Amino acid sequence: MTLFDFKALIVSADSKATRYFGAGTGNYTVWAEHERKGGVNAENWLSEPIWCIRVERITNIEDDPIAEAIMHALENEEITVRYTVDSDPDSKYIRHVFDCEVLG
């Protein structure tokens, strides 16, 4: 899966998702790759790198349907995901974090 393919997958769950920088206010989704690990080596060539990508859904909706849609989209593509969630009592926002590893 290329980064372009990954973007299309995230945008299918949230059409307003952006790369690197989110809206900063309101409910939003942002994603960015943060590491490229070595992949399968074949005759000293990096044939399949692994991208580490973080997707964050910031929302004030308790059972946010977009966070759920992101999880389903990742699961349907059988992408390895480490999911965490936390909240800020002062702002009343919930932060859903999807740390993904994608071959590509």
C-alpha distances in whole Angstrom, upper triangle without the diagonal:
4,7,8,6,7,10,11,10,13,15,15,17,19,19,21,18,18,17,19,22,23,26,28,30,30,27,24,20,19,15,15,13,16,15,13,14,15,13,15,17,19,22,21,18,15,13,10,10,10,9,12,12,15,16,19,21,25,28,31,31,31,29,27,25,22,21,21,19,16,17,17,14,12,14,13,10,11,10,12,15,18,20,23,26,29,31,34,37,38,36,35,31,29,26,23,20,17,16,12,10,7,6,5
4,5,5,6,9,10,11,13,14,15,17,18,19,20,17,16,14,17,20,21,25,27,29,29,27,23,19,17,14,13,11,14,14,12,14,15,14,16,18,19,22,21,18,15,13,10,10,10,9,12,12,15,15,19,21,25,27,31,31,32,30,27,26,22,22,23,20,17,19,19,15,14,17,16,13,15,13,15,17,19,21,24,26,29,31,33,37,38,35,35,31,29,26,23,21,18,16,13,12,8,8,5
4,5,5,6,9,10,11,12,14,16,16,16,17,14,13,11,13,16,18,21,23,26,26,23,20,16,14,11,9,8,12,12,11,14,16,15,18,20,22,25,23,20,17,15,13,11,11,8,10,9,12,13,16,18,22,24,28,28,29,28,25,24,20,20,21,19,16,17,18,15,14,17,17,14,16,13,15,16,18,20,22,24,26,29,30,34,35,32,32,28,26,23,21,18,16,14,12,11,9,10,8
4,5,5,6,9,10,11,12,15,15,14,15,13,12,11,14,17,18,21,23,26,26,23,20,16,15,12,12,11,15,16,15,18,19,18,21,23,24,27,26,22,19,18,16,15,14,12,14,12,15,14,18,19,22,25,29,28,30,28,25,24,20,20,22,19,16,18,19,15,15,18,17,14,17,15,18,18,21,22,24,26,28,30,32,35,36,33,33,29,27,24,22,20,18,17,15,15,12,13,10
4,5,5,6,9,10,11,13,14,14,16,14,14,13,16,19,20,22,25,27,26,23,20,17,15,13,13,13,16,17,16,18,20,18,20,23,24,27,26,23,20,18,15,15,14,12,14,13,15,14,18,19,22,25,28,28,29,27,24,22,19,19,19,17,14,16,16,12,12,15,14,11,14,12,15,16,20,20,23,25,28,30,32,35,36,33,33,29,27,24,21,19,17,16,14,13,10,11,9
4,5,5,6,9,10,11,12,13,14,12,12,11,14,16,17,20,22,24,24,21,17,14,12,10,10,10,14,15,14,17,18,17,20,23,25,28,27,23,20,18,15,14,12,10,11,9,11,11,14,16,19,21,25,25,26,24,21,19,16,16,17,14,11,13,14,10,9,13,13,10,12,10,13,13,16,17,20,21,24,26,28,32,33,30,29,25,23,20,18,16,13,13,10,11,8,10,10
4,5,5,6,8,10,10,10,11,9,9,8,12,14,14,17,19,21,21,18,15,12,10,8,9,10,14,16,16,19,21,21,23,26,28,31,29,26,23,21,18,17,15,13,13,10,12,10,13,14,17,20,23,23,25,23,20,19,15,15,17,14,12,14,15,11,11,15,15,13,15,13,16,16,18,18,20,21,24,25,27,31,31,28,28,24,22,20,17,16,14,14,13,14,12,14,13
4,6,5,6,9,10,9,11,10,11,11,15,17,17,19,22,23,22,19,16,13,13,12,13,14,18,19,19,22,24,23,25,28,29,32,31,28,24,23,20,19,18,15,16,14,15,13,16,16,19,21,24,24,25,23,20,18,15,16,17,13,12,14,14,10,11,15,14,12,15,14,17,17,20,20,22,23,26,27,29,33,33,30,29,26,24,22,19,18,16,17,15,16,14,15,14
4,6,5,7,9,10,12,10,12,13,16,18,17,19,22,23,22,19,16,13,13,11,13,14,18,19,19,21,23,22,24,27,29,32,31,28,25,23,20,19,17,15,15,13,13,11,14,14,18,20,23,22,23,21,18,16,13,13,13,10,8,11,10,7,8,11,10,9,12,11,14,14,17,17,20,21,24,25,28,31,32,29,28,24,22,20,17,16,13,15,12,14,12,14,14
4,5,5,6,8,9,7,9,10,13,14,14,16,18,19,18,15,12,9,9,8,11,13,16,18,19,21,24,23,26,29,31,34,33,29,26,25,21,20,18,15,15,11,11,8,11,11,14,16,19,19,20,18,15,13,10,10,12,9,7,10,10,7,8,12,12,11,14,12,14,13,16,15,17,18,21,22,24,27,28,25,24,21,19,16,14,13,11,13,12,14,13,16,16
4,5,5,5,7,6,8,10,14,15,13,15,18,19,18,15,12,9,10,10,13,15,19,21,22,24,27,26,28,31,33,36,35,32,28,27,24,23,21,18,18,14,14,11,13,12,15,16,20,19,21,19,16,14,10,12,13,10,9,13,13,10,12,15,14,14,17,16,18,17,19,18,20,20,23,24,26,29,29,26,25,21,20,18,16,16,15,16,15,18,16,19,18
4,6,6,9,9,12,14,17,18,17,18,21,21,20,16,14,12,13,13,16,18,21,23,24,26,28,27,29,32,34,37,36,33,30,28,25,24,22,20,20,17,16,13,15,14,17,18,21,19,21,19,16,13,10,12,12,9,8,12,11,8,11,13,12,12,16,15,18,17,20,19,21,21,24,25,27,30,31,28,26,23,21,20,17,17,16,18,16,18,17,19,19
4,7,9,8,12,14,17,17,15,17,19,19,17,14,12,10,12,12,16,18,21,23,24,26,29,28,30,33,35,38,37,34,31,29,26,25,22,20,19,16,15,12,12,11,14,14,17,16,17,15,12,9,6,8,9,5,5,9,9,7,10,12,12,13,15,15,17,16,18,16,18,18,21,22,24,27,28,25,23,20,18,16,14,15,13,16,15,18,17,20,20
4,5,5,9,12,15,15,12,13,16,16,14,11,9,7,10,11,15,17,20,23,24,27,30,29,32,35,37,40,39,36,32,31,28,26,24,21,20,16,15,11,11,10,12,12,16,15,17,15,11,10,6,9,10,8,8,11,12,10,13,15,15,16,19,17,19,18,19,17,19,18,20,21,22,25,26,22,21,18,16,15,14,15,14,17,17,20,19,22,22
4,6,9,12,15,15,13,13,17,17,15,12,10,9,11,13,16,19,22,24,26,28,31,30,33,36,38,41,39,36,33,31,28,27,25,22,22,18,17,14,14,13,15,15,18,17,20,18,15,13,10,13,14,11,11,15,15,13,15,18,18,18,21,20,22,21,22,21,22,21,23,24,25,28,28,24,24,20,19,18,17,18,17,20,19,22,21,23,23
4,6,10,13,12,10,10,13,13,12,10,7,7,9,11,14,18,21,24,25,28,31,31,34,37,39,41,40,37,33,32,29,28,26,22,21,18,16,13,13,11,12,13,16,16,19,18,15,14,11,13,15,13,12,16,17,15,17,20,20,20,23,21,23,21,23,21,22,21,22,22,23,25,25,22,21,18,18,17,16,17,17,19,20,22,22,24,24
4,7,10,9,8,9,12,13,13,10,7,5,6,7,11,14,17,20,22,25,27,28,31,33,35,38,37,33,30,29,26,24,22,19,18,14,12,9,10,9,11,13,16,17,19,18,15,14,10,11,14,12,11,14,16,14,15,18,19,18,20,18,20,18,19,18,19,18,20,20,21,24,25,21,21,17,16,14,14,14,14,16,16,19,18,21,21
4,7,6,6,8,11,13,14,12,8,7,5,6,9,12,15,18,20,23,26,26,30,32,34,37,35,32,28,28,25,23,21,17,17,13,12,10,10,11,12,15,18,19,22,21,18,18,14,14,17,16,13,17,19,16,17,20,21,20,22,19,21,19,20,19,20,20,21,21,22,25,25,22,22,18,18,16,15,15,15,16,16,19,18,21,20
4,6,7,11,13,15,17,15,11,9,6,5,6,9,11,15,16,20,23,23,27,29,31,34,32,29,25,25,23,20,18,15,14,11,10,9,10,12,14,17,21,22,24,23,20,20,16,16,19,18,15,18,20,17,17,20,21,20,21,19,20,18,19,19,20,20,21,22,23,26,26,23,24,20,19,16,16,14,14,14,15,16,16,19,18
4,7,10,11,15,17,16,12,10,6,6,5,8,10,13,16,19,22,24,27,29,32,34,32,29,26,26,23,20,19,15,14,11,10,10,10,13,14,17,21,22,24,24,21,22,18,18,21,20,17,19,22,20,19,22,24,22,23,20,21,19,19,19,19,19,20,21,21,25,25,22,23,19,19,16,16,14,14,14,15,17,17,20,19
4,7,8,11,13,13,10,9,6,8,9,12,13,17,19,23,26,27,31,33,36,38,36,33,29,30,27,24,22,18,17,14,12,11,10,12,12,15,18,20,23,23,20,21,18,17,21,20,18,20,23,21,21,24,26,24,26,23,23,21,21,20,20,19,19,20,20,23,22,19,20,17,17,15,16,15,16,16,18,20,21,23,23
4,5,8,10,9,6,6,5,8,10,14,16,19,22,25,28,29,33,35,38,40,38,35,32,32,29,26,24,20,19,15,13,11,9,9,9,12,15,17,19,20,17,18,15,15,19,18,16,19,21,20,20,23,25,24,25,23,23,21,21,19,18,17,18,17,17,20,20,16,18,14,15,13,14,14,15,17,18,21,22,25,24
4,5,7,8,6,8,8,12,14,18,19,23,26,29,32,33,37,39,42,44,42,39,36,36,33,30,28,24,22,19,16,14,12,11,10,11,14,16,19,20,17,18,15,16,20,19,18,21,23,22,22,26,27,27,28,26,26,24,24,22,21,19,19,18,17,20,19,15,17,14,15,14,15,16,18,20,22,25,25,28,28
4,7,8,8,10,10,13,15,19,19,23,26,29,33,34,38,40,43,45,43,40,37,37,34,31,29,25,23,19,16,14,12,11,9,11,13,16,18,20,17,19,17,17,21,21,19,22,24,24,24,27,29,28,30,27,27,24,23,21,20,18,17,15,14,17,16,12,14,11,13,12,15,15,18,20,22,25,26,30,29
4,7,8,11,12,16,18,22,23,26,29,32,36,37,40,43,46,48,46,43,40,40,37,34,31,28,25,22,19,16,13,12,9,9,10,13,17,18,16,18,16,17,20,21,19,22,25,24,25,28,29,30,31,28,29,26,25,22,21,18,17,15,14,16,14,11,12,10,12,13,15,17,20,22,24,28,29,32,32
4,6,10,12,16,19,23,24,28,31,33,37,38,41,44,46,49,47,44,41,40,37,35,32,28,26,23,19,16,13,11,8,7,8,10,14,15,13,15,13,14,18,18,18,20,23,23,23,26,28,28,30,28,28,25,24,21,20,17,16,14,14,15,14,11,11,9,11,12,14,17,19,22,24,28,29,32,32
4,7,10,14,17,21,22,26,28,31,34,35,38,41,44,47,45,42,38,38,34,32,29,26,24,20,17,14,11,8,6,4,7,8,12,13,10,11,10,11,14,14,14,17,19,19,20,22,24,25,26,24,25,22,21,18,17,15,15,13,14,16,16,12,11,9,9,10,11,14,16,19,21,25,25,29,29
4,7,10,14,17,19,23,25,28,31,32,35,38,40,43,41,38,35,34,31,29,26,22,20,17,14,11,8,6,5,7,10,11,14,14,11,12,9,10,14,13,12,15,17,17,18,21,22,22,24,22,22,19,20,17,17,15,15,15,16,18,18,14,14,11,11,10,11,12,14,17,18,22,22,26,26
4,7,11,14,16,19,22,24,28,28,31,34,36,39,38,35,31,31,27,25,22,19,17,13,11,7,6,4,6,9,12,13,15,15,12,12,9,9,12,12,10,13,15,14,14,17,19,19,20,18,19,16,17,15,15,14,15,15,17,20,20,17,16,13,12,10,9,10,11,13,15,18,19,22,22
4,7,11,13,16,18,21,25,25,29,31,34,37,35,32,28,28,25,22,20,16,14,11,8,6,5,7,8,12,15,16,18,18,15,16,12,12,15,14,11,14,17,15,15,18,20,19,20,18,18,16,16,15,15,15,16,17,18,21,21,18,19,15,14,11,11,10,11,12,13,16,17,20,20
4,7,10,13,15,18,21,22,25,27,30,33,31,28,24,24,21,18,16,12,11,7,6,4,6,9,11,15,18,19,21,20,17,17,14,13,16,15,11,13,16,14,13,17,18,17,18,15,15,13,14,14,15,15,17,19,20,24,24,21,21,18,16,13,12,10,9,10,10,13,13,16,16
4,6,9,12,15,18,19,23,25,28,30,28,25,22,22,19,16,14,10,9,6,6,7,9,12,14,18,22,23,24,24,21,21,18,16,19,18,14,16,19,17,15,18,20,18,19,15,16,14,15,15,16,18,19,21,22,26,26,24,24,20,19,15,14,12,11,10,10,12,12,15,15
4,6,8,11,14,15,19,21,24,27,24,22,18,18,16,12,10,7,6,4,6,9,12,15,18,21,25,26,27,26,23,24,20,19,21,20,16,17,20,17,15,18,20,17,18,14,14,14,15,16,17,19,21,23,25,28,29,27,27,23,22,18,16,13,12,10,9,10,10,12,12
4,7,10,13,15,19,21,24,27,24,22,18,19,17,13,11,8,6,6,7,11,13,17,19,22,26,27,28,27,25,26,22,20,23,22,19,19,22,20,18,20,23,20,20,16,15,14,15,16,17,19,20,23,24,28,28,27,27,24,22,18,17,14,13,10,10,10,12,14,14
4,6,10,12,16,18,21,23,20,18,15,16,14,10,8,6,5,7,10,13,16,20,22,25,29,30,30,30,28,28,25,23,25,24,21,21,23,21,18,21,23,20,20,16,15,15,15,17,19,21,23,26,27,31,32,30,30,27,25,21,20,16,14,11,11,9,11,12,12
4,7,9,12,14,17,19,17,15,11,13,10,7,6,5,6,9,12,16,19,22,25,28,32,33,33,32,30,30,27,25,26,26,22,22,24,22,19,21,23,19,19,16,15,16,17,19,21,24,26,29,31,34,35,33,34,30,28,24,22,19,17,13,12,9,10,10,10
4,6,10,12,15,17,15,13,10,12,9,6,5,6,8,11,14,18,21,24,27,30,34,34,34,34,32,32,29,26,28,27,23,23,25,23,20,21,23,20,19,16,14,16,17,20,22,25,27,30,32,36,37,35,36,32,30,26,24,20,18,14,12,9,10,10,10
4,7,8,12,14,11,10,7,9,8,5,6,9,11,14,18,21,24,28,31,34,37,38,38,37,35,35,32,30,30,30,26,26,27,25,22,23,25,21,20,17,16,18,20,23,25,28,31,34,36,39,41,39,39,36,33,29,27,24,21,17,15,12,12,10,11
4,6,9,12,11,9,6,6,5,4,6,9,12,15,19,21,25,28,31,34,38,38,38,36,35,34,31,29,30,29,25,25,26,24,20,22,23,19,18,16,15,18,19,23,26,29,31,35,37,41,42,40,40,37,34,30,28,24,21,18,15,11,10,8,9
4,6,10,9,8,6,6,5,7,9,13,15,18,22,25,28,31,34,37,41,41,41,39,37,36,34,32,32,31,28,27,28,25,22,23,24,20,19,17,17,20,22,25,28,32,35,38,40,44,45,44,43,40,37,33,31,27,24,21,18,14,13,10,11
4,6,6,5,5,6,8,9,12,15,18,21,25,28,31,34,37,41,44,44,44,42,41,40,37,35,36,34,31,30,31,29,26,27,27,24,23,21,21,24,25,29,32,35,38,41,43,47,48,46,46,43,40,36,34,30,27,24,21,17,16,13,13
4,5,5,7,7,9,12,15,18,21,24,28,30,34,37,40,43,47,47,47,45,43,42,39,38,38,36,33,33,33,31,28,29,29,25,24,23,23,26,28,32,35,38,41,44,46,50,51,50,49,46,43,39,37,33,30,27,24,20,19,15,15
4,6,9,9,13,15,18,21,24,27,31,33,37,40,43,46,50,50,50,48,46,45,43,41,41,40,37,36,37,34,32,32,33,29,28,27,27,30,32,35,38,41,44,47,49,53,54,52,52,49,46,42,40,36,33,30,27,24,22,19,18
4,7,9,12,13,16,19,22,25,29,32,35,38,41,45,48,48,49,47,45,44,41,40,40,39,36,35,36,34,31,32,32,29,28,26,26,29,30,34,36,39,42,45,47,51,52,50,50,47,44,40,38,35,32,28,26,22,21,18,17
4,6,9,10,14,16,20,22,26,29,32,36,39,42,46,46,46,45,42,42,39,37,38,36,33,33,34,31,28,30,30,26,26,24,24,27,29,32,34,38,40,43,45,49,50,48,48,44,42,38,36,32,30,26,24,20,18,15,14
4,6,7,10,13,16,19,22,25,29,32,35,38,42,42,42,41,39,38,35,33,34,33,29,29,30,27,25,26,27,23,22,20,20,23,25,28,31,34,36,39,41,45,46,44,44,41,38,35,32,29,26,23,20,16,15,12,11
4,6,10,13,16,19,23,25,29,31,35,38,41,41,42,40,38,37,34,32,33,31,28,28,28,25,23,24,24,20,20,19,19,22,25,28,31,34,36,39,42,45,47,45,44,41,38,34,32,28,25,22,19,16,13,10,9
4,7,10,13,15,19,21,25,28,31,34,38,38,38,36,34,33,30,29,29,27,24,24,25,22,19,21,21,17,17,15,15,18,21,24,27,30,33,36,38,42,43,41,41,37,34,31,28,25,22,19,16,12,10,6,6
4,6,10,13,16,19,22,26,29,32,36,36,36,34,32,32,29,27,28,26,23,23,24,21,18,20,21,17,17,14,14,17,19,22,24,28,30,33,35,39,40,38,38,34,32,28,26,22,19,16,13,10,8,6,6
4,7,9,13,16,19,22,26,29,32,32,32,31,29,28,26,24,24,23,20,20,21,19,16,17,19,15,14,11,11,13,15,18,21,24,27,30,32,36,37,35,35,31,28,25,22,19,16,13,10,6,5,5,6
4,6,10,13,16,19,22,26,29,30,30,29,26,26,23,21,22,21,18,18,20,17,14,17,18,15,15,11,11,12,14,16,19,22,24,27,29,33,34,32,32,28,26,22,20,16,13,10,8,6,5,6,7
4,7,10,13,17,20,23,26,27,27,26,24,24,21,19,20,20,16,16,18,17,13,16,18,15,15,11,10,10,11,13,15,18,21,23,26,29,30,29,29,25,22,19,16,13,10,7,6,5,7,9,10
4,7,10,13,16,20,23,24,24,23,21,21,18,16,18,17,13,14,16,14,12,15,17,14,14,11,10,10,11,12,14,16,19,21,23,27,28,26,26,22,20,16,14,10,8,6,5,6,8,11,12
4,6,10,13,16,20,20,21,20,18,19,16,13,16,16,12,12,16,14,12,15,17,16,16,12,12,9,10,10,11,13,15,17,19,23,24,22,22,18,16,12,10,7,6,5,6,9,11,14,15
4,7,10,13,17,17,18,17,15,15,12,10,13,12,9,10,13,12,10,14,16,15,16,13,13,10,11,10,11,12,14,16,18,22,23,20,20,16,14,10,8,6,5,6,8,11,12,16,17
4,6,10,13,14,15,15,13,14,11,9,12,13,10,11,15,14,13,16,18,18,18,16,15,12,12,10,10,10,11,13,14,18,19,16,16,12,10,7,6,5,6,9,11,14,16,20,21
4,6,10,11,12,12,9,11,8,6,10,11,9,11,14,14,14,16,18,19,20,17,17,14,14,11,11,9,11,11,13,17,18,15,14,10,8,6,5,7,8,12,14,17,19,22,23
4,7,9,11,12,10,12,10,9,12,14,12,14,17,17,17,20,22,23,23,21,21,17,17,14,12,10,10,9,11,14,14,11,10,7,6,5,6,9,12,14,17,21,22,26,27
4,5,8,9,7,10,9,9,12,14,13,15,17,18,19,21,23,24,25,23,23,20,19,15,14,11,11,9,11,13,13,10,9,5,5,7,8,11,14,17,20,23,25,29,30
4,6,9,8,12,12,11,14,16,16,18,20,21,22,24,26,27,28,26,26,23,21,18,16,13,12,9,10,11,12,9,6,5,6,9,11,14,17,21,23,27,28,32,33
4,6,5,8,10,10,12,14,15,16,18,19,21,22,24,25,26,25,25,22,21,17,16,13,13,11,13,13,15,12,9,8,8,10,11,15,17,21,23,27,28,32,33
4,6,9,11,10,11,14,15,15,17,20,20,21,23,25,26,25,24,21,20,16,15,11,11,10,12,13,15,13,10,9,7,10,11,15,17,20,23,26,28,32,33
4,6,9,8,8,11,13,13,14,17,18,18,20,22,23,22,22,19,19,15,14,12,13,13,16,16,19,17,13,12,10,12,11,14,16,20,21,25,26,30,32
4,5,5,7,9,10,11,13,15,16,17,19,21,22,21,21,18,18,15,14,12,13,13,16,17,19,16,13,11,9,11,10,13,14,18,20,23,24,28,29
4,5,5,6,9,10,10,12,14,15,16,18,20,19,21,18,19,16,16,15,17,17,19,21,23,20,17,15,13,13,12,15,15,19,19,23,23,27,28
4,5,5,6,9,10,10,12,14,15,17,18,17,19,16,17,14,15,14,16,17,19,21,22,19,17,14,12,12,10,12,13,16,17,20,21,24,25
4,5,5,6,9,10,11,12,14,16,17,16,16,13,14,11,11,10,13,14,17,19,21,18,16,13,10,9,7,9,9,13,14,18,19,23,24
4,5,5,6,9,10,11,12,15,15,15,16,13,14,11,13,12,15,16,20,22,24,21,19,16,13,13,10,12,11,15,15,19,19,23,24
4,5,5,6,9,10,10,12,14,14,16,14,16,13,15,15,18,19,22,24,26,24,21,18,16,15,12,13,12,15,15,18,18,21,22
4,5,5,6,9,10,11,12,11,13,11,13,11,13,13,17,18,21,24,26,23,21,18,15,13,10,10,9,12,12,15,15,18,19
4,5,5,6,9,10,10,10,11,9,10,9,11,12,16,18,21,24,26,24,22,19,15,14,10,10,8,11,11,14,14,18,20
4,5,5,6,9,10,10,12,11,13,12,15,16,19,21,25,27,29,27,25,22,18,17,14,14,12,14,13,16,16,18,20
4,6,5,6,9,9,12,11,14,13,16,18,21,23,26,29,31,28,26,23,20,18,15,14,12,14,12,14,13,16,17
4,5,5,6,5,8,7,11,11,14,16,20,22,25,28,30,28,26,23,20,17,14,12,9,11,9,10,10,13,15
4,5,5,6,8,8,11,11,15,17,21,23,27,30,32,30,28,24,21,19,15,14,11,13,11,12,12,15,17
4,5,8,11,12,15,15,19,20,24,27,30,32,35,32,30,27,24,22,18,18,14,16,13,14,13,15,17
4,5,9,11,14,15,19,21,25,28,31,34,36,33,31,28,25,23,19,18,14,14,11,12,10,11,13
4,6,9,12,14,18,20,24,27,30,33,35,33,32,28,25,23,19,17,13,13,10,10,9,11,14
4,6,10,12,15,18,22,25,28,31,33,31,30,26,23,20,17,14,11,10,7,7,6,9,11
4,7,10,13,17,20,23,27,30,32,30,29,26,22,19,16,13,10,8,6,5,7,10,13
4,6,10,13,16,20,23,26,28,27,25,22,18,16,12,10,6,5,5,7,9,13,15
4,7,10,14,17,20,23,26,25,23,20,17,14,11,8,6,5,7,9,12,15,18
4,7,10,14,17,20,23,21,20,17,13,11,7,6,5,6,9,12,15,18,21
4,7,11,14,17,19,18,17,14,11,8,6,5,7,8,12,15,18,21,24
4,7,11,13,16,15,13,11,7,6,5,6,9,11,14,18,21,24,27
4,7,10,13,12,11,9,6,5,7,8,12,14,17,21,24,27,29
4,6,9,9,7,6,4,6,9,11,15,17,21,24,27,31,32
4,5,6,6,6,7,8,12,14,18,20,23,27,29,33,35
4,6,5,7,9,12,15,17,21,23,27,30,33,37,38
4,6,8,11,13,17,19,23,25,28,32,34,38,39
4,5,9,11,15,17,21,23,27,30,32,36,37
4,7,10,13,16,20,23,26,29,32,35,37
4,7,10,13,16,19,22,26,28,32,33
4,6,10,13,16,19,23,25,29,30
4,6,10,13,16,19,22,25,27
4,7,10,13,17,19,22,24
4,6,10,13,16,19,21
4,6,10,12,16,18
4,7,10,14,16
4,6,10,12
4,7,10
4,6
4
